Amino acid sequence: MAQYSEAVDGVFVALADPTRRSVIRRLGRGPTSVGELAGEFPMTLPSFMKHVRTLESNGLIRTVKTGRVRTCVLNRERLALVDDWLAEQRAVWEERTDRLESLVADLMEEEQ
């Protein structure tokens, strides 16, 4: 887990903002130009571009410029990193709750 902690931290930072989560959700349906994406949010284009740069710098999206149009594409593999991290956390907590359940069961048996 420690080997990719910094990467996971960056992804969570990027996903902490509701605008960026909305961008990710929208890109889940397919690539979209920055202009189309920006039109969905009540902010200036320079402000929106900060969100795009944050998502791109953390590897959640990539942008491709063709002529004057910059298109954003979701990097699904980067989201898989979060899924892997969550699976590890789930396993840790399941093990802990199993041990707690075992301890409680043992205590209850001793009382009887």
Salt bridges, closest charged atoms under 4 A:
ASP17 OD2 - HIS51 ND1 3.66
GLU40 OE2 - ARG26 NE 3.79
GLU95 OE2 - ARG99 NH1 3.03
